[in-house]
C-alpha cells in the first residue's frame, strides 16, 4: 500500500495568498495555522462517486441526438464551466496588432524558417504584449499543420537557437520564499542567456520540424504573470468596465486568460500563408494543459486538443478523492480560477461539472490526454477515466471513443478520436509524449508533406 503524499506550504505563503485575494471565508485561527496537504495516492481509499451525465439535460431529459447536444446540452455545460470554474471569457473584441519583428529562413542549420512576432494588446509601449516564436519546416512547399502552445520560462528556453530573442519575463517561481517570507516575482529586463535551451527536452523542436509540422509558442507570463497579484500586469484589466477594479465572481481567472492567449496565437496563424489554418493543434502541460482544454472548448479553430498531465480542473476527475484536491488549487493558486470556484474548496464532489465534461466540449474534434506514471498528484488513472467518460458524447456524434475502460499498460498508447497514454516518468513533457502527439496528428491531419 502506498503512503499518502504530504505537502506542507509555509504559513506566510498561504496567508499572503488568502489575504491578497480575500476569496475564502476562514476564521483567523484557520488562517494562522499552516495547512498540511494530504494527497491520497492509495486507490483503496478512493470513495465511491457518481459522475454528472454529459448526456442528460439539466431538466432531466436525455440527449439522444447531435442537435440536442449542440443546441442545448453543450451550451449548458459550457455555461457551468464559465460560471463555476474558469469564469466567463469577455465577448468584447480587443484589437490586437501583430508585428513580425524578425524572419530567418536558415534557422536550425537550414531546417527551419524562424519567425518572431509581437502581439500588442494596447497602444501603450508599456502595455501587455505577447511575443510569439514560430518555427516552420524550411522544406515545406505548401501550408503546414502547426502545434500551438504556451511555455513557462520564455521563448529562449524552447531551443538553444541563438537567434531567439531574449524578451522580458517574470521570474518563474512565484511562490518562492526567502527567510520564511514570500518573495514576489521580479520583473527582469531580459531573460537570462543561461536559460537558452534549458527546456528543449519539453519541446523537441527539431523532431517536430522534421515531421513536417510548425511550432508556435509564447510565454504564458506575457498574457498574465502567474502569481496572485499578476492580474494588474496582464490582459484581464483591459476588459474591465468603467470603475471596475477586480473580476466579478463569474469572470475569468488566469487560466481563462492563458486560454484567451492561445486563441490570439490562432488569430495570427490564420494570417500566415505558411500555416494551414484548418490544422492547428493546441497543446499544454500541467496548468497550461487546463488552459489548452479550455481554449479548445471555446475555440473550434483548434482542430486537435492535447492535454499533457493537466490533472484536477483539467482531464482528471474532481470526484475521485485521489491526488491534488481543489483546496490546494484554490489556496495556493487563488488567481487561476474564477472566484465562484472557491466555494468548492473542501467540497470537490459538489462541483456541477467534472473533467470528462471538459473533454466532451471538444467533441467531435480529436482530443488527446497524456499522463505520467510517477505523477500521482495529477491522478493518471483519473485522467484516463475522464477520457473514458467523455466517450459517450463522441459516440453520439459518430466518432470513436477510447473503446475500453481498462487502464492501458504504461507506454501503450490508445489512438482513436480520443487518444490516451500513461508513460514512465514524472511530471514533464518528454520526447515520448511528442512522438505520440505527432502520430496522433498524422492520424487526423494526414501525414505532413514536408517530412524528411
C-alpha positions as CSV (number, residue, x, y, z in Angstrom):
1,X,0.0,0.0,0.0
2,X,1.4,3.4,-1.0
3,X,1.7,6.1,1.6
4,X,-0.2,9.3,1.0
5,X,1.9,12.2,-0.2
6,X,2.3,15.1,2.3
7,X,2.8,18.6,1.2
8,X,3.3,21.5,3.6
9,X,3.4,25.1,2.4
10,X,4.8,27.9,4.6
11,X,2.5,29.9,6.7
12,X,3.5,33.2,5.2
13,X,2.9,31.9,1.6
14,X,-0.6,30.6,2.3
15,X,-1.6,33.6,4.4
16,X,-0.4,36.0,1.7
17,X,-2.4,34.2,-0.9
18,X,-5.5,34.3,1.2
19,X,-5.2,37.9,2.3
20,X,-4.3,39.3,-1.1
21,X,-7.4,37.8,-2.7
22,X,-9.9,37.7,0.2
23,X,-11.5,34.7,-1.6
24,X,-12.0,32.2,1.2
25,X,-14.1,32.6,4.3
26,X,-11.8,31.2,7.1
27,X,-11.6,32.0,10.8
28,X,-8.5,33.9,11.9
29,X,-7.4,30.7,13.7
30,X,-7.5,28.8,10.4
31,X,-5.6,31.5,8.6
32,X,-3.0,31.5,11.3
33,X,-2.3,27.7,11.1
34,X,-0.2,26.2,8.3
35,X,-2.1,23.7,6.3
36,X,-0.7,20.2,5.6
37,X,-1.8,18.9,2.3
38,X,-2.6,15.2,2.1
39,X,-2.7,13.9,-1.4
40,X,-4.3,10.5,-1.4
41,X,-2.2,8.1,-3.6
42,X,-3.9,4.9,-2.4
43,X,-6.6,3.6,-4.8
44,X,-8.2,1.6,-1.9
45,X,-9.1,5.0,-0.3
46,X,-11.0,6.3,-3.3
47,X,-14.6,6.6,-2.1
48,X,-17.4,5.7,-4.5
49,X,-18.6,8.5,-6.6
50,X,-21.1,9.3,-9.4
51,X,-20.2,11.5,-12.3
52,X,-22.7,14.0,-13.7
53,X,-24.0,12.6,-17.0
54,X,-23.0,14.8,-20.0
55,X,-25.9,13.3,-22.0
56,X,-28.7,14.3,-19.6
57,X,-30.0,17.9,-19.7
58,X,-30.4,19.9,-16.6
59,X,-34.2,19.3,-16.8
60,X,-33.5,15.6,-16.6
61,X,-34.3,14.8,-20.2
62,X,-31.8,12.6,-22.1
63,X,-29.7,13.8,-25.0
64,X,-30.4,11.4,-27.9
65,X,-29.1,13.3,-31.0
66,X,-26.4,15.7,-32.1
67,X,-28.8,18.6,-32.5
68,X,-29.8,18.4,-28.8
69,X,-26.1,18.1,-27.8
70,X,-25.0,21.2,-29.8
71,X,-28.0,23.4,-29.2
72,X,-29.0,22.5,-25.6
73,X,-26.6,20.3,-23.6
74,X,-23.3,21.6,-24.8
75,X,-24.3,25.3,-24.0
76,X,-25.4,24.1,-20.6
77,X,-22.1,22.5,-19.8
78,X,-20.1,25.4,-21.2
79,X,-22.1,27.8,-19.1
80,X,-21.3,25.8,-15.9
81,X,-17.6,25.8,-16.6
82,X,-17.8,29.6,-17.3
83,X,-19.8,30.4,-14.2
84,X,-18.3,27.9,-11.7
85,X,-14.7,27.0,-12.8
86,X,-12.8,29.1,-15.3
87,X,-15.0,32.2,-15.4
88,X,-16.5,34.0,-18.4
89,X,-14.2,35.0,-21.2
90,X,-15.2,38.5,-22.3
91,X,-17.1,38.8,-25.5
92,X,-15.6,42.2,-26.2
93,X,-13.2,42.2,-29.1
94,X,-9.8,43.6,-28.3
95,X,-7.9,45.0,-31.3
96,X,-4.6,43.2,-31.3
97,X,-1.8,44.4,-33.5
98,X,0.7,41.8,-34.8
99,X,4.2,42.9,-35.9
100,X,6.6,40.4,-37.4
101,X,9.9,41.5,-35.8
102,X,12.3,39.0,-37.5
103,X,12.5,36.3,-40.1
104,X,15.4,33.9,-40.5
105,X,15.0,31.5,-43.4
106,X,18.1,29.5,-42.4
107,X,17.3,28.7,-38.8
108,X,18.3,25.4,-37.1
109,X,21.0,24.8,-39.6
110,X,18.7,25.4,-42.5
111,X,16.0,23.0,-41.3
112,X,13.5,25.8,-40.4
113,X,12.2,29.2,-41.0
114,X,12.1,31.1,-37.7
115,X,9.7,34.0,-37.3
116,X,9.2,36.2,-34.3
117,X,6.0,38.1,-33.9
118,X,4.9,40.6,-31.3
119,X,1.2,40.8,-30.5
120,X,0.4,44.3,-29.0
121,X,-2.7,44.2,-26.8
122,X,-2.7,48.0,-26.3
123,X,-1.3,51.1,-27.9
124,X,0.9,51.8,-24.8
125,X,4.6,50.8,-25.2
126,X,4.5,49.5,-21.6
127,X,1.2,47.7,-22.0
128,X,0.9,43.9,-22.1
129,X,2.3,42.2,-25.3
130,X,2.8,38.7,-26.3
131,X,6.0,37.5,-28.1
132,X,5.3,34.6,-30.5
133,X,8.1,32.3,-31.7
134,X,7.2,30.4,-34.8
135,X,9.3,27.6,-36.5
136,X,8.2,26.4,-39.9
137,X,9.8,23.5,-41.9
138,X,12.1,25.0,-44.5
139,X,11.3,22.3,-47.0
140,X,7.6,22.9,-47.0
141,X,6.1,23.6,-50.4
142,X,2.6,24.3,-49.1
143,X,1.0,25.5,-45.9
144,X,1.8,23.2,-43.0
145,X,0.0,22.0,-39.8
146,X,1.1,23.6,-36.6
147,X,1.2,22.9,-32.9
148,X,0.3,26.0,-30.8
149,X,1.3,26.1,-27.1
150,X,2.3,28.4,-24.3
151,X,5.6,27.9,-22.5
152,X,6.7,28.6,-18.9
153,X,10.1,30.2,-18.9
154,X,10.3,32.3,-22.1
155,X,10.8,31.5,-25.7
156,X,14.5,31.2,-25.3
157,X,14.0,28.1,-23.2
158,X,12.4,26.2,-26.1
159,X,15.6,25.7,-28.1
160,X,19.3,26.7,-27.9
161,X,18.9,28.7,-31.2
162,X,20.9,31.9,-30.6
163,X,18.5,33.8,-32.8
164,X,15.6,33.6,-30.3
165,X,15.0,37.0,-28.7
166,X,15.6,37.4,-25.0
167,X,12.4,39.1,-24.0
168,X,11.4,40.4,-20.7
169,X,9.9,37.7,-18.5
170,X,8.6,37.3,-15.0
171,X,10.7,35.1,-12.6
172,X,9.0,31.7,-12.8
173,X,9.0,30.8,-9.1
174,X,6.0,32.9,-7.9
175,X,5.8,31.1,-4.5
176,X,9.5,31.0,-3.6
177,X,10.3,32.0,0.0
178,X,13.2,33.9,1.4
179,X,13.9,33.9,5.1
180,X,10.4,32.5,5.7
181,X,8.6,35.3,3.9
182,X,7.0,35.3,0.4
183,X,9.3,36.5,-2.2
184,X,7.3,38.1,-5.0
185,X,8.3,37.6,-8.6
186,X,10.6,40.2,-10.0
187,X,10.5,41.6,-13.5
188,X,13.7,41.3,-15.4
189,X,14.6,43.4,-18.4
190,X,15.6,40.4,-20.4
191,X,15.6,36.6,-19.9
192,X,18.9,35.2,-18.7
193,X,21.1,34.0,-21.5
194,X,21.9,31.0,-19.3
195,X,18.3,29.7,-19.8
196,X,18.6,29.4,-23.5
197,X,17.5,25.9,-24.5
198,X,17.0,25.0,-20.8
199,X,13.6,23.3,-21.6
200,X,14.4,22.0,-25.0
201,X,13.5,18.4,-24.0
202,X,10.0,19.6,-23.4
203,X,9.6,21.0,-27.0
204,X,11.6,18.7,-29.4
205,X,11.7,21.4,-32.0
206,X,13.9,19.6,-34.4
207,X,11.7,16.5,-34.3
208,X,8.5,18.5,-34.8
209,X,10.1,20.3,-37.8
210,X,11.5,17.1,-39.3
211,X,8.0,15.6,-39.2
212,X,6.6,18.4,-41.3
213,X,4.9,20.4,-38.5
214,X,5.3,24.0,-37.5
215,X,5.5,25.1,-33.8
216,X,4.1,28.3,-32.4
217,X,4.8,29.2,-28.8
218,X,4.7,32.2,-26.4
219,X,5.5,32.7,-22.8
220,X,2.3,32.5,-20.7
221,X,3.5,35.3,-18.5
222,X,3.1,37.7,-21.4
223,X,-0.6,37.2,-21.1
224,X,-0.7,37.2,-17.3
225,X,2.1,36.6,-14.8
226,X,1.5,33.6,-12.7
227,X,1.1,34.9,-9.2
228,X,-1.9,36.3,-7.2
229,X,-1.2,39.9,-8.0
230,X,-0.3,39.3,-11.6
231,X,-3.7,40.4,-12.9
232,X,-2.6,44.0,-12.8
233,X,0.2,43.2,-15.2
234,X,-1.9,41.1,-17.6
235,X,-4.7,41.4,-20.1
236,X,-7.7,40.9,-17.8
237,X,-7.9,44.6,-16.7
238,X,-8.2,45.6,-20.4
239,X,-11.7,44.3,-20.3
240,X,-12.9,45.9,-17.0
241,X,-15.9,48.1,-17.1
242,X,-15.5,51.7,-16.1
243,X,-14.7,51.9,-12.4
244,X,-14.1,48.1,-12.1
245,X,-11.0,47.1,-10.1
246,X,-11.4,43.3,-9.9
247,X,-13.1,40.5,-11.7
248,X,-16.7,39.7,-10.9
249,X,-17.2,36.3,-9.2
250,X,-18.0,34.6,-12.5
251,X,-15.4,36.4,-14.6
252,X,-12.3,34.7,-15.8
253,X,-9.2,33.8,-13.8
254,X,-5.6,33.4,-15.1
255,X,-6.4,30.0,-16.7
256,X,-9.0,31.8,-18.8
257,X,-6.6,34.5,-19.7
258,X,-4.0,31.9,-20.8
259,X,-6.7,30.2,-22.9
260,X,-7.5,33.5,-24.5
261,X,-3.8,34.0,-25.3
262,X,-3.8,30.7,-27.2
263,X,-6.7,31.9,-29.3
264,X,-4.7,35.1,-30.1
265,X,-1.9,32.9,-31.4
266,X,-4.5,31.2,-33.6
267,X,-5.6,34.6,-34.8
268,X,-2.1,35.3,-36.1
269,X,-1.6,31.8,-37.5
270,X,-4.7,32.3,-39.7
271,X,-3.0,35.2,-41.4
272,X,0.4,33.4,-42.0
273,X,0.5,31.9,-45.5
274,X,3.0,29.3,-44.4
275,X,0.4,27.8,-42.0
276,X,-2.6,25.6,-42.7
277,X,-5.3,27.3,-40.5
278,X,-7.5,24.3,-40.6
279,X,-4.8,22.1,-39.0
280,X,-4.0,23.9,-35.7
281,X,-3.3,21.5,-32.7
282,X,-3.3,23.2,-29.3
283,X,-1.1,21.6,-26.6
284,X,-0.5,22.4,-23.0
285,X,1.3,20.9,-20.0
286,X,0.1,20.9,-16.4
287,X,-1.7,24.2,-15.6
288,X,-1.3,25.1,-19.3
289,X,-2.9,21.7,-20.1
290,X,-6.0,23.1,-18.5
291,X,-5.7,26.2,-20.5
292,X,-5.3,24.2,-23.6
293,X,-8.5,22.2,-22.9
294,X,-10.4,25.4,-22.0
295,X,-9.1,27.1,-25.2
296,X,-10.2,24.0,-27.2
297,X,-13.6,24.0,-25.6
298,X,-14.3,27.6,-26.6
299,X,-12.4,27.9,-29.9
300,X,-13.2,25.4,-32.6
301,X,-10.3,26.6,-34.7
302,X,-8.2,24.2,-32.6
303,X,-8.7,21.1,-34.7
304,X,-6.8,18.8,-32.2
305,X,-6.6,19.5,-28.4
306,X,-3.9,17.9,-26.3
307,X,-3.7,17.8,-22.5
308,X,-0.4,16.8,-21.0
309,X,-0.9,15.9,-17.4
310,X,-3.5,18.6,-16.7
311,X,-4.8,16.9,-13.5
312,X,-7.6,18.3,-11.4
313,X,-9.7,21.0,-13.2
314,X,-8.3,19.5,-16.4
315,X,-8.8,16.0,-17.7
316,X,-8.9,14.1,-14.3
317,X,-12.0,13.8,-12.1
318,X,-12.8,16.0,-9.1
319,X,-14.9,13.3,-7.6
320,X,-12.0,10.8,-7.3
321,X,-10.5,11.5,-3.9
322,X,-7.0,11.0,-5.4
323,X,-4.2,13.4,-6.0
324,X,-4.4,17.1,-5.8
325,X,-7.6,18.5,-4.2
326,X,-9.4,21.6,-5.2
327,X,-8.4,23.2,-1.9
328,X,-4.8,23.1,-2.9
329,X,-5.6,24.7,-6.2
330,X,-7.6,27.5,-4.6
331,X,-5.5,28.3,-1.6
332,X,-2.0,28.1,-3.2
333,X,-3.0,29.4,-6.6
334,X,-6.1,31.6,-5.9
335,X,-5.7,33.5,-9.1
336,X,-6.1,30.6,-11.5
337,X,-9.9,30.2,-11.5
338,X,-13.0,32.4,-11.1
339,X,-13.9,33.4,-7.6
340,X,-17.0,31.2,-7.7
341,X,-14.8,28.1,-7.9
342,X,-13.6,28.8,-4.3
343,X,-16.9,27.7,-2.9
344,X,-15.8,24.2,-3.8
345,X,-12.7,24.2,-1.6
346,X,-13.0,21.0,0.5
347,X,-16.2,20.1,-1.4
348,X,-14.7,18.5,-4.6
349,X,-17.8,16.4,-5.1
350,X,-20.1,19.4,-5.3
351,X,-18.7,20.9,-8.5
352,X,-21.6,20.6,-11.0
353,X,-19.2,19.5,-13.8
354,X,-16.1,17.3,-14.0
355,X,-13.1,16.6,-16.2
356,X,-14.9,14.3,-18.6
357,X,-17.3,17.1,-19.4
358,X,-14.5,19.5,-20.3
359,X,-13.1,16.9,-22.6
360,X,-16.6,16.3,-24.1
361,X,-16.8,20.0,-25.0
362,X,-14.0,19.4,-27.6
363,X,-16.2,16.8,-29.4
364,X,-16.3,15.8,-32.2
365,X,-12.7,17.1,-32.7
366,X,-9.9,14.8,-31.7
367,X,-8.6,15.1,-28.1
368,X,-5.5,13.5,-26.5
369,X,-5.0,13.0,-22.8
370,X,-1.5,12.1,-21.5
371,X,-0.4,11.0,-18.0
372,X,2.8,10.1,-16.3
373,X,3.2,7.1,-14.0
374,X,5.0,9.0,-11.3
375,X,2.7,12.0,-11.3
376,X,0.2,10.9,-8.7
377,X,-0.8,14.5,-7.9
378,X,-2.4,14.7,-11.3
379,X,-4.2,11.4,-10.8
380,X,-3.2,9.5,-14.0
381,X,-6.0,6.9,-13.6
382,X,-8.4,9.8,-13.1
383,X,-7.2,11.4,-16.4
384,X,-7.8,8.1,-18.2
385,X,-11.3,7.7,-16.6
386,X,-12.1,11.3,-17.7
387,X,-11.3,10.3,-21.2
388,X,-13.4,7.2,-20.9
389,X,-16.4,9.1,-19.5
390,X,-16.2,11.6,-22.4
391,X,-16.6,8.7,-24.8
392,X,-20.5,8.6,-25.0
393,X,-20.5,12.1,-26.3
394,X,-18.1,11.2,-29.1
395,X,-20.1,8.1,-29.9
396,X,-23.3,10.1,-30.1
397,X,-21.5,12.3,-32.7
398,X,-20.4,9.2,-34.6
399,X,-16.8,9.4,-33.5
400,X,-14.7,6.8,-31.8
401,X,-14.4,6.7,-28.0
402,X,-11.3,5.0,-26.4
403,X,-13.2,1.7,-26.8
404,X,-12.1,0.4,-23.4
405,X,-12.5,1.2,-19.7
406,X,-9.3,-0.8,-18.8
407,X,-6.4,1.4,-17.9
408,X,-3.7,0.6,-20.5
409,X,-0.2,-0.6,-19.6
410,X,2.5,2.0,-19.3
411,X,3.8,3.2,-22.7
412,X,0.9,1.6,-24.6
413,X,-1.0,4.5,-26.2
414,X,-4.6,4.3,-27.4
415,X,-5.3,6.4,-30.5
416,X,-8.8,6.9,-31.8
417,X,-10.7,10.1,-31.9
418,X,-9.9,10.2,-28.2
419,X,-6.3,9.4,-27.5
420,X,-4.6,8.4,-24.2
421,X,-1.3,7.2,-22.9
422,X,0.4,6.9,-19.5
423,X,4.2,6.8,-19.8
424,X,7.0,6.0,-17.4
425,X,8.5,9.0,-15.6
426,X,7.5,12.2,-13.7
427,X,5.5,15.4,-14.3
428,X,7.1,16.6,-17.5
429,X,6.8,16.7,-21.3
430,X,9.2,14.2,-23.0
431,X,10.3,13.0,-26.4
432,X,7.9,10.0,-25.9
433,X,5.0,12.4,-25.4
434,X,5.8,14.3,-28.5
435,X,6.2,11.2,-30.5
436,X,2.6,10.2,-29.6
437,X,1.3,13.7,-30.4
438,X,2.9,13.6,-33.8
439,X,1.5,10.2,-34.6
440,X,-2.0,11.4,-33.4
441,X,-1.7,14.5,-35.6
442,X,-0.6,12.3,-38.6
443,X,-3.6,10.1,-38.0
444,X,-6.1,13.0,-38.0
445,X,-4.5,15.6,-40.2
446,X,-2.8,13.2,-42.7
447,X,0.9,12.8,-42.8
448,X,2.5,16.2,-43.3
449,X,4.0,16.7,-46.7
450,X,7.3,18.2,-45.5
451,X,8.5,15.3,-43.6
452,X,12.2,14.3,-44.0
